[in-house]
């Protein structure tokens, strides 16, 4: 269960998904403080996407999308000059309901958005996984690559990893994160891949997950 208040880390191009890892380099003073506080506490940080036009108020509190994903710091490397290299593992989606401006970094009051699946949904996800793999394999092969999909990875974890790391625009990954379930995310992923590779007849570099 996520705490009611978590620090949030807004970025213009990074969207975290549940049970997927994300490496981050922390260099701004306010986010160094955020990581230090997180490491001294529950190690949880919420990743959120900045909205377009954030540059005008980047040093302040520019607009962000209200739905993000919390992650736990699994690895941390403090650097001599105060920077950090960290790895986050996605935990759970959340929706921001309010913000606290008492810190240099942003704190948010959140509602957790757990994603649970029924047995029929799992069966359908298994079927759709095969469609996703076929579409991406075709895209990678057109680029001369060798598509590889680890069979031991659970269906929902593969969908989330592809949503995070396949060559999509940040706003497209945000839209996938906001889908109501992993099954709906998989359907959205299929729609995006088909649009980029089949619908437009264009070359698109999909990236297989290793």
C-alpha positions in Angstrom: 0.0 0.0 0.0 1.3 3.4 -0.9 1.6 6.2 1.7 -0.9 9.0 1.5 1.8 11.6 0.8 4.9 10.9 -1.4 7.6 13.1 -3.1 7.1 13.4 -6.8 9.7 13.7 -9.5 8.4 15.4 -12.6 10.3 14.8 -15.9 9.5 15.7 -19.5 10.2 12.4 -21.0 10.0 9.6 -18.4 7.0 7.5 -17.6 7.3 4.7 -15.0 5.1 1.6 -15.0 4.4 -1.0 -12.3 7.1 -3.6 -11.8 9.4 -2.1 -14.4 12.9 -0.7 -13.5 14.1 2.8 -14.4 17.6 4.1 -13.9 17.9 7.8 -13.0 20.7 10.3 -12.6 19.8 12.9 -9.9 21.7 16.2 -10.2 19.4 19.1 -9.3 19.8 20.3 -5.6 16.1 19.9 -4.9 16.0 16.4 -6.1 19.2 15.5 -4.4 17.3 16.5 -1.2 14.3 14.4 -2.3 16.4 11.3 -2.8 18.3 11.8 0.5 15.0 12.1 2.3 13.5 9.1 0.5 16.6 7.0 1.4 16.2 7.9 5.0 12.5 6.9 4.9 10.4 4.5 2.9 12.5 4.9 -0.3 9.3 5.7 -2.4 9.3 8.4 -5.1 6.4 9.1 -7.5 7.3 9.6 -11.1 5.0 12.1 -13.1 5.2 13.5 -16.6 5.5 17.3 -17.1 2.9 18.9 -19.4 3.8 20.8 -22.5 5.1 24.3 -21.9 6.8 23.3 -18.6 9.9 25.2 -19.6 8.4 28.5 -18.7 8.3 27.5 -15.0 10.7 24.6 -14.7 12.4 25.9 -11.7 9.0 26.3 -9.9 6.1 24.0 -10.1 5.0 23.6 -13.7 1.9 21.7 -14.6 2.0 17.9 -14.5 -0.3 15.1 -15.4 -2.2 14.0 -12.3 -1.7 10.2 -12.8 1.8 8.8 -12.2 3.5 5.7 -10.9 5.3 5.3 -7.6 8.5 3.5 -7.4 10.8 2.2 -4.7 14.6 2.9 -4.8 16.2 -0.5 -5.2 19.7 0.7 -5.8 21.4 4.0 -4.9 24.9 5.3 -5.6 25.8 8.6 -3.9 28.5 10.5 -5.9 31.2 12.6 -4.4 29.7 15.9 -5.5 26.2 15.2 -4.0 24.6 13.7 -7.1 23.0 10.2 -7.1 22.6 7.4 -9.5 19.5 5.4 -8.5 17.2 2.7 -9.8 13.5 2.8 -9.2 11.2 -0.2 -9.4 7.6 0.7 -10.3 5.1 -0.2 -7.6 1.7 1.2 -8.2 -0.2 3.9 -10.1 -1.6 6.9 -8.3 -3.6 10.0 -8.8 -2.6 13.4 -7.3 -5.3 15.1 -5.2 -3.3 17.9 -3.7 0.3 19.2 -3.3 2.3 20.4 -0.3 4.7 23.2 -1.0 6.7 23.1 2.3 9.8 21.5 0.8 12.1 22.5 -2.0 10.9 19.5 -4.0 7.3 18.6 -4.7 5.2 16.5 -2.2 1.8 15.2 -3.3 -1.2 13.8 -1.5 -2.3 10.8 -3.6 -4.9 8.1 -4.1 -3.5 4.7 -5.1 -4.8 3.2 -8.3 -4.2 -0.5 -8.0 -4.5 -2.6 -11.1 -6.2 -6.0 -10.5 -7.1 -8.6 -13.0 -9.8 -11.2 -13.2 -9.2 -14.7 -14.6 -11.0 -14.0 -17.8 -8.9 -10.8 -18.2 -5.7 -12.8 -17.7 -6.8 -15.3 -20.4 -7.5 -12.4 -22.8 -4.2 -10.8 -22.0 -2.3 -14.0 -22.8 -4.0 -14.0 -26.2 -3.2 -10.3 -26.8 0.4 -10.8 -25.7 1.0 -13.0 -28.8 -0.4 -10.2 -31.0 1.9 -7.6 -29.4 4.9 -9.9 -29.9 4.1 -10.6 -33.5 3.7 -6.9 -34.3 6.9 -5.9 -32.6 8.8 -8.8 -34.1 7.7 -7.7 -37.6 8.8 -4.1 -36.9 12.2 -5.2 -35.5 12.8 -7.6 -38.4 12.1 -4.8 -40.9 15.0 -2.9 -39.3 17.3 -5.9 -39.6 17.1 -6.6 -35.9 16.7 -9.9 -34.0 13.5 -9.7 -31.9 13.7 -11.4 -28.5 10.9 -11.7 -26.0 11.7 -13.5 -22.7 9.0 -16.2 -22.3 9.4 -16.3 -18.5 8.3 -12.7 -18.1 4.6 -12.5 -16.8 2.2 -11.1 -19.4 1.4 -8.0 -17.4 5.1 -7.3 -16.7 5.9 -7.6 -20.4 3.1 -5.3 -21.4 4.3 -2.7 -18.8 8.0 -3.0 -19.9 7.0 -2.6 -23.6 4.9 0.4 -22.7 7.8 2.0 -20.9 10.7 1.2 -23.2 9.3 0.7 -26.7 9.9 3.7 -29.0 6.8 5.7 -28.1 6.4 9.4 -27.5 6.1 10.4 -23.8 2.5 11.5 -24.2 1.7 8.1 -25.7 3.3 6.3 -22.8 1.3 8.6 -20.4 -1.9 7.6 -22.2 -1.0 3.9 -21.8 -0.3 4.5 -18.1 -3.7 6.1 -17.6 -5.5 3.1 -19.1 -7.8 1.5 -16.6 -6.1 -1.9 -16.5 -3.1 -3.9 -17.9 -5.5 -5.5 -20.4 -6.6 -2.1 -21.7 -3.0 -1.0 -21.7 -2.2 -3.9 -23.9 -5.0 -3.0 -26.3 -3.7 0.5 -26.4 -0.2 -0.7 -27.1 -1.5 -2.8 -30.0 -3.3 0.2 -31.4 -0.2 2.4 -31.2 2.0 -0.2 -32.8 -0.4 -0.8 -35.6 -0.8 2.9 -36.2 2.9 3.4 -36.4 3.8 0.4 -38.5 0.8 -0.7 -40.5 -1.7 2.2 -40.6 0.9 4.7 -41.8 3.1 2.3 -43.6 6.1 4.0 -42.1 9.4 2.7 -40.8 9.3 2.5 -37.0 12.0 1.3 -34.7 10.4 -1.0 -32.1 12.8 -2.2 -29.4 12.6 -5.7 -28.0 12.9 -6.3 -24.3 15.8 -8.5 -23.2 
